Amino acid sequence: MHRFLPAILLAAACLTTSGCVRRTLRITSTPPGALIWINHREVGRTPMEIDFTYYGNYDVQLSLDGHEPVITDADANPPVWDIIGIDFLFDVAPFQSHSVVDWHFDLEPRSNDLGALVTRARELRTRASGDQPPVQKVTVDADGRVEGDSSTPEEGATPNESALE
């Protein structure tokens, strides 16, 4: 019995002093100071670290005055030692494991160029629909008004609305 006592004590110590896996998201942006929402919950400003529980895909939004908002998704993938099955060994090990997932986002300065906005809107609509819209010349005057070519506006639409379509 005495010769098995050290092995029994070691097994009991391993089971009672189980380790833990700490999971952390490290989020940065260029420029720093962007407000972050993860899965529609405000979590803070960049740069920051936040602990999380589950790996997977997260909805991420960043906003900063003077910059275009970022609305995207980001993956938090587990390291090899934290995959289901193998993770049990690390959960009962007598030490703490730490997994860090890094996300970095580049924010673009906000442009007040209305012509560029119209161009980006058309490109997005083209990509979304898969159709090729008719080409229409659009100009922006000094007062910021959008002027289209001589095509006829749709019924009930103002000239600016037809220029954006």
C-alpha positions in Angstrom: 0.0 0.0 0.0 2.8 2.4 0.9 4.5 2.0 -2.5 1.2 3.1 -4.3 0.7 6.1 -2.1 2.9 8.5 -4.1 1.1 7.5 -7.3 -2.3 7.9 -5.7 -1.3 11.3 -4.3 0.1 12.5 -7.6 -3.1 11.4 -9.5 -5.3 13.2 -6.9 -3.2 16.3 -7.1 -3.5 16.4 -10.9 -7.2 16.0 -10.8 -7.8 18.5 -8.0 -5.4 21.2 -9.2 -6.8 21.2 -12.7 -5.5 23.9 -15.0 -7.5 26.3 -17.1 -7.4 27.6 -20.6 -7.5 31.4 -20.9 -8.7 32.8 -24.2 -8.0 36.4 -25.1 -8.8 38.6 -28.2 -6.2 41.3 -28.8 -7.8 43.9 -31.1 -5.9 46.8 -32.7 -6.6 49.3 -35.4 -4.9 51.9 -37.5 -5.5 54.6 -36.3 -6.1 53.6 -32.7 -9.0 54.7 -30.6 -11.8 53.1 -32.7 -14.9 52.0 -30.8 -15.5 48.2 -31.1 -18.7 46.1 -31.1 -18.5 42.4 -31.1 -21.7 40.5 -31.9 -23.6 43.9 -31.5 -22.2 44.5 -27.9 -19.9 47.4 -27.3 -16.7 46.2 -25.7 -14.3 49.2 -25.7 -11.8 51.1 -27.8 -8.7 49.9 -29.7 -6.1 48.8 -28.7 -7.6 46.4 -26.2 -7.7 42.8 -24.9 -10.8 41.0 -23.9 -11.3 37.4 -22.7 -13.7 35.2 -24.6 -15.2 31.8 -24.1 -15.9 30.3 -27.5 -13.9 30.0 -30.7 -15.7 30.7 -33.9 -16.9 33.5 -36.2 -17.8 36.9 -34.7 -19.5 40.0 -36.1 -17.2 43.0 -35.7 -17.9 46.7 -36.1 -15.5 49.5 -35.6 -16.1 53.3 -35.8 -14.0 56.3 -35.3 -14.8 60.0 -36.1 -13.5 61.1 -39.4 -13.2 57.5 -40.7 -15.3 55.1 -42.6 -17.0 52.5 -40.3 -15.8 48.9 -40.6 -18.5 46.2 -40.6 -17.1 42.7 -41.0 -16.7 39.3 -39.4 -13.6 37.8 -37.9 -12.6 34.3 -36.9 -11.2 33.2 -33.6 -9.6 29.8 -34.4 -8.4 27.5 -31.7 -4.7 26.5 -31.4 -4.0 22.8 -31.9 -3.9 22.1 -28.2 -7.4 23.6 -27.7 -9.3 21.5 -30.2 -12.1 19.3 -28.8 -10.6 16.1 -27.4 -7.1 17.3 -26.9 -8.4 20.2 -24.8 -9.3 17.9 -22.0 -5.7 17.2 -21.3 -5.0 20.9 -20.9 -8.1 21.4 -18.8 -6.9 18.9 -16.2 -3.2 19.7 -16.5 -1.7 21.5 -13.4 -0.9 24.7 -15.3 -2.7 27.4 -17.1 -2.7 27.6 -20.9 -3.2 30.9 -22.7 -4.6 31.4 -26.2 -4.3 34.8 -27.8 -6.2 35.7 -31.1 -5.0 38.9 -32.8 -7.3 41.0 -34.9 -6.1 44.2 -36.7 -8.3 46.5 -38.7 -7.3 49.5 -40.9 -9.8 52.3 -41.0 -10.0 54.5 -44.1 -10.3 58.3 -43.7 -13.9 59.4 -44.5 -14.1 61.1 -47.9 -16.5 64.0 -48.5 -16.3 63.5 -52.3 -19.9 62.9 -53.3 -18.8 61.8 -56.8 -16.6 59.1 -55.3 -19.5 58.0 -53.1 -21.8 57.7 -56.1 -19.2 55.7 -58.0 -18.7 53.3 -55.0 -22.5 52.9 -54.7 -22.8 51.9 -58.3 -19.9 49.4 -58.0 -21.5 47.9 -55.0 -24.8 47.6 -56.7 -23.2 46.0 -59.7 -21.4 43.4 -57.6 -24.5 42.7 -55.6 -26.9 42.2 -58.6 -24.4 40.7 -61.0 -26.0 42.9 -63.7 -24.3 45.6 -65.7 -26.3 48.8 -65.2 -26.4 51.3 -68.1 -23.5 53.8 -68.0 -24.6 57.2 -67.0 -22.3 60.3 -66.7 -22.6 61.9 -63.3 -21.0 65.2 -62.2 -21.1 67.0 -58.9 -21.3 70.8 -59.0 -19.6 73.2 -56.5 -22.7 73.1 -54.2 -22.5 69.3 -53.9 -25.5 68.7 -56.2 -25.3 65.6 -58.3 -26.2 66.2 -62.0 -26.8 63.3 -64.4 -26.8 63.1 -68.1 -29.8 63.8 -70.3 -31.6 60.5 -69.5 -35.2 60.8 -68.3 -35.7 60.6 -64.6 -38.1 57.9 -63.3 -41.6 59.0 -62.6 -41.9 60.6 -59.2 -38.1 60.7 -58.7 -36.2 64.0 -58.3 -33.3 64.6 -60.6 -30.8 63.8 -57.9 -32.5 60.4 -57.1 -32.3 59.4 -60.8 -28.7 60.3 -61.0 -27.9 57.9 -58.1 -29.7 55.1 -59.8 
